[in-house]
Amino acid sequence: MNNTVVACVDGSPSTGPVCDYAAWAAAGLSAPLSLLHVLEKDGHPAVSDLSGSIGIDSKELLTEELVRVEGERSRLLMAQGKAILAGCAERLSRAGVTEVRQLQMHGALDEILAGLDDVRLMVLGRLGSEHTVGSQLESVIRLQKAPVLVVPETFSAPSRVLFAWDGSEASRRNLTRLTVSPLLRGLTCDVVMVNGDDASLQDAQQILKAAGIDAESRLIEDESVTRGLCGYAEENGTDLIVMGAWGHSRLRRFFIGSHTTTMLAESRHPLLMLR
């Protein structure tokens, strides 16, 4: 994939913004952009075992037609996917992104994404055409080695970023990555900690100061990490929330399990998740 930004498109309401955020990211990272459409396995194929519901003779008469229907269905889904890719490529071309690779793959989305090599950033919509927020998106985030940007159904070029700080070593590494990332260069940064301490926030400020970055810091007390982060983002004009997907303190419990789905469902902001 050659250090590529990969935009996963499926024709859902998030598809347009996925393209727009991917174009923004590819420009900021000076990286190539690829569009990916995945034809997932259907759990309810047209060809199935009918012996329990109709006679054997009838089953034999219908099998050939059912196989034809299944093949035609697969052909139409493939054609639909290619049309989605072409439409996204045209959208990007109008935005000035002319060199876009179009990929169509078959199989389970999370397994395909986990198997892609040398991906710089993965861009996904919060809501898919068939799957709402839940286990599938969470599974993708768990398996993906590269950072994952999960976007809403509208696009706004980020200018103010919120970094969720928890004081862990993983959080420290991620904040350091933030300071050197060309993607976020020039953006206003807020460092927010939920239910922590001032001394820990001073550590975060020192990392930013050493990199020549001025940032606001805020300690929030709230029973819910999700509510604390989302509330601050809403009140302070945040365009992008950055957080570590697999921390080792409270954020580990926060990101593994149902809280991931809660954050994705409740936040109206794009979420950049770092490993």
C-alpha positions as CSV (number, residue, x, y, z in Angstrom):
1,M,0.0,0.0,0.0
2,N,3.1,2.3,0.1
3,N,2.3,4.3,3.3
4,T,-1.2,5.0,2.0
5,V,-4.3,6.7,3.4
6,V,-7.1,4.2,2.9
7,A,-10.7,5.4,2.7
8,C,-13.2,2.6,3.2
9,V,-16.4,3.4,1.2
10,D,-19.7,1.5,1.1
11,G,-22.3,3.9,-0.2
12,S,-23.6,4.8,3.2
13,P,-24.3,8.5,4.3
14,S,-20.7,8.6,5.7
15,T,-19.1,7.8,2.3
16,G,-18.8,11.4,1.1
17,P,-17.3,12.6,4.4
18,V,-14.9,9.6,4.4
19,C,-13.6,10.8,1.0
20,D,-13.3,14.4,2.2
21,Y,-11.5,13.5,5.5
22,A,-9.2,11.1,3.6
23,A,-8.4,13.8,1.1
24,W,-7.6,16.2,4.0
25,A,-5.4,13.6,5.7
26,A,-3.6,12.6,2.5
27,A,-2.8,16.2,1.8
28,G,-1.6,16.8,5.3
29,L,0.6,13.7,5.4
30,S,1.7,14.0,1.7
31,A,0.6,10.4,1.3
32,P,-1.1,8.6,-1.6
33,L,-4.8,7.9,-1.2
34,S,-6.6,4.6,-1.9
35,L,-10.4,3.9,-2.0
36,L,-11.4,0.5,-0.7
37,H,-14.8,-1.2,-1.2
38,V,-15.3,-4.6,0.5
39,L,-17.9,-7.1,-0.6
40,E,-18.7,-8.9,2.6
41,K,-19.9,-12.5,2.8
42,D,-23.6,-12.7,2.9
43,G,-24.9,-14.6,5.9
44,H,-28.2,-15.5,4.0
45,P,-27.3,-16.8,0.6
46,A,-30.0,-17.5,-1.9
47,V,-28.8,-21.1,-2.3
48,S,-29.6,-23.0,0.9
49,D,-30.7,-26.4,2.1
50,L,-34.4,-26.7,1.2
51,S,-34.9,-30.4,2.0
52,G,-36.7,-29.7,5.2
53,S,-39.3,-27.5,3.7
54,I,-40.0,-28.9,0.2
55,G,-39.7,-32.2,-1.6
56,I,-36.5,-33.6,-3.0
57,D,-37.8,-33.4,-6.6
58,S,-38.8,-29.8,-6.1
59,K,-35.4,-29.0,-4.6
60,E,-33.6,-30.4,-7.6
61,L,-35.7,-28.3,-10.0
62,L,-35.0,-25.1,-8.1
63,T,-31.3,-25.6,-7.4
64,E,-30.1,-24.5,-10.8
65,E,-32.3,-21.4,-10.7
66,L,-31.1,-20.5,-7.2
67,V,-27.5,-20.8,-8.2
68,R,-28.2,-18.5,-11.2
69,V,-29.9,-16.0,-8.8
70,E,-27.0,-16.1,-6.4
71,G,-24.5,-15.5,-9.2
72,E,-26.5,-12.6,-10.6
73,R,-26.7,-11.1,-7.1
74,S,-23.0,-11.3,-6.7
75,R,-22.4,-9.7,-10.1
76,L,-24.8,-6.9,-9.2
77,L,-23.2,-6.2,-5.9
78,M,-19.8,-6.1,-7.5
79,A,-21.1,-3.7,-10.1
80,Q,-22.6,-1.6,-7.4
81,G,-19.3,-1.5,-5.5
82,K,-17.4,-0.4,-8.7
83,A,-20.0,2.4,-9.2
84,I,-19.4,3.5,-5.6
85,L,-15.6,3.6,-6.1
86,A,-16.0,5.5,-9.4
87,G,-18.3,8.1,-7.8
88,C,-15.9,8.6,-4.9
89,A,-13.0,9.0,-7.3
90,E,-14.9,11.6,-9.2
91,R,-15.7,13.5,-6.0
92,L,-12.0,13.5,-5.1
93,S,-11.0,14.6,-8.6
94,R,-13.3,17.6,-8.3
95,A,-11.6,18.4,-5.0
96,G,-8.2,18.3,-6.8
97,V,-7.1,14.7,-5.8
98,T,-6.5,13.2,-9.2
99,E,-4.3,10.2,-8.4
100,V,-6.5,7.7,-6.5
101,R,-6.2,4.0,-6.4
102,Q,-9.5,2.0,-6.5
103,L,-9.6,-1.4,-4.7
104,Q,-12.4,-3.9,-4.4
105,M,-12.0,-6.9,-2.1
106,H,-14.1,-9.8,-0.9
107,G,-14.4,-11.1,2.6
108,A,-14.8,-10.0,6.2
109,L,-14.1,-6.2,6.6
110,D,-12.2,-6.5,9.8
111,E,-9.9,-9.3,8.5
112,I,-9.3,-7.5,5.2
113,L,-8.3,-4.3,6.9
114,A,-6.1,-6.0,9.4
115,G,-4.3,-7.8,6.5
116,L,-3.4,-4.6,4.6
117,D,0.3,-3.7,4.8
118,D,2.0,-0.4,5.2
119,V,-1.2,1.7,5.8
120,R,-0.5,5.2,7.1
121,L,-4.1,5.9,8.2
122,M,-7.4,4.1,7.9
123,V,-10.5,6.3,7.4
124,L,-13.9,4.8,8.2
125,G,-17.5,6.1,8.5
126,R,-19.2,5.8,11.9
127,L,-22.3,4.3,10.3
128,G,-22.1,1.8,7.5
129,S,-24.7,0.9,4.9
130,E,-25.7,-2.3,6.7
131,H,-24.0,-2.0,10.2
132,T,-24.6,0.6,12.8
133,V,-22.0,1.4,15.5
134,G,-21.1,-1.7,17.3
135,S,-19.0,-4.9,17.2
136,Q,-17.9,-4.6,13.6
137,L,-16.3,-1.2,13.9
138,E,-14.9,-2.0,17.3
139,S,-13.4,-5.2,15.8
140,V,-11.7,-3.2,13.0
141,I,-10.2,-0.8,15.6
142,R,-8.9,-3.7,17.7
143,L,-7.3,-5.5,14.7
144,Q,-5.9,-2.5,12.8
145,K,-2.2,-1.7,13.3
146,A,-2.4,1.8,11.8
147,P,-4.2,4.8,13.3
148,V,-8.0,4.8,12.6
149,L,-10.0,8.0,11.8
150,V,-13.7,7.4,12.4
151,V,-15.8,10.2,10.8
152,P,-19.4,11.4,11.1
153,E,-21.8,12.1,8.2
154,T,-20.6,15.7,7.7
155,F,-17.2,17.1,6.9
156,S,-15.4,20.0,8.5
157,A,-11.7,20.6,8.0
158,P,-10.2,20.3,11.5
159,S,-8.7,23.4,13.1
160,R,-9.0,22.6,16.8
161,V,-8.0,19.2,18.2
162,L,-8.7,17.6,21.6
163,F,-6.2,15.2,23.0
164,A,-7.5,12.8,25.6
165,W,-4.7,12.5,28.2
166,D,-4.7,9.8,31.0
167,G,-1.1,10.1,32.2
168,S,0.0,6.6,31.1
169,E,3.2,5.8,29.2
170,A,1.0,5.0,26.2
171,S,-0.7,8.4,26.4
172,R,2.7,10.0,26.6
173,R,3.9,8.3,23.5
174,N,0.8,9.2,21.6
175,L,1.1,12.9,22.6
176,T,4.6,12.9,21.4
177,R,3.4,11.5,18.1
178,L,0.9,14.3,18.0
179,T,3.6,16.9,18.3
180,V,5.5,15.7,15.3
181,S,2.6,14.7,13.0
182,P,2.3,16.8,9.9
183,L,-1.4,15.9,9.9
184,L,-2.1,18.1,12.9
185,R,0.6,20.8,12.4
186,G,-0.8,24.3,12.9
187,L,-4.0,23.1,14.7
188,T,-5.0,24.5,18.0
189,C,-4.6,21.8,20.7
190,D,-6.4,21.2,23.9
191,V,-5.2,18.5,26.4
192,V,-8.1,17.2,28.4
193,M,-7.9,14.8,31.4
194,V,-11.0,13.2,33.0
195,N,-10.7,12.4,36.8
196,G,-6.9,12.9,37.0
197,D,-4.6,15.3,38.6
198,D,-2.8,18.6,37.9
199,A,0.7,17.2,38.1
200,S,-0.1,14.7,35.3
201,L,-1.4,17.6,33.1
202,Q,1.8,19.5,33.7
203,D,3.7,16.5,32.3
204,A,1.5,16.8,29.1
205,Q,2.1,20.5,29.0
206,Q,5.9,20.0,29.2
207,I,5.8,17.6,26.2
208,L,4.0,20.2,24.2
209,K,6.2,23.1,25.4
210,A,9.3,21.1,24.4
211,A,7.9,20.8,20.9
212,G,7.1,24.5,20.8
213,I,3.4,24.0,20.9
214,D,1.1,26.2,23.1
215,A,-2.0,24.3,24.2
216,E,-4.9,24.7,26.7
217,S,-5.2,22.0,29.4
218,R,-8.2,21.1,31.3
219,L,-8.9,18.7,34.2
220,I,-12.5,17.5,34.2
221,E,-14.4,15.7,37.0
222,D,-17.1,13.5,35.7
223,E,-18.5,10.0,36.4
224,S,-18.5,9.3,32.7
225,V,-15.3,9.6,30.6
226,T,-17.4,9.7,27.5
227,R,-19.6,12.5,28.8
228,G,-16.6,14.5,30.0
229,L,-14.8,14.4,26.7
230,C,-17.8,14.9,24.5
231,G,-19.1,17.8,26.7
232,Y,-15.7,19.6,26.5
233,A,-15.6,19.1,22.8
234,E,-19.1,20.5,22.3
235,E,-18.4,23.5,24.4
236,N,-15.0,24.5,23.0
237,G,-15.4,24.2,19.2
238,T,-13.4,20.9,18.9
239,D,-13.1,19.6,15.3
240,L,-11.2,16.4,16.1
241,I,-10.7,14.1,19.1
242,V,-7.5,12.2,19.4
243,M,-7.1,9.3,21.8
244,G,-5.2,6.1,22.4
245,A,-7.2,3.1,21.6
246,W,-5.5,0.8,24.0
247,G,-4.3,2.5,27.1
248,H,-3.3,0.8,30.4
249,S,-5.2,2.8,32.9
250,R,-8.8,4.0,33.1
251,L,-8.8,4.5,29.3
252,R,-8.0,0.8,28.8
253,R,-11.3,-0.1,30.5
254,F,-12.9,2.7,28.6
255,F,-11.8,1.6,25.2
256,I,-12.2,-2.2,25.6
257,G,-15.9,-3.2,25.7
258,S,-19.2,-1.3,25.5
259,H,-17.6,2.1,26.2
260,T,-16.1,2.2,22.7
261,T,-19.5,1.9,21.1
262,T,-20.8,4.5,23.5
263,M,-18.1,7.0,22.6
264,L,-18.6,6.4,18.9
265,A,-22.4,6.7,19.2
266,E,-22.4,9.8,21.4
267,S,-19.6,11.9,19.9
268,R,-20.5,14.0,16.9
269,H,-16.8,14.6,16.2
270,P,-14.3,12.7,14.1
271,L,-12.2,10.4,16.3
272,L,-8.6,9.7,15.6
273,M,-7.6,6.5,17.5
274,L,-3.9,5.7,18.0
275,R,-2.4,2.4,18.9
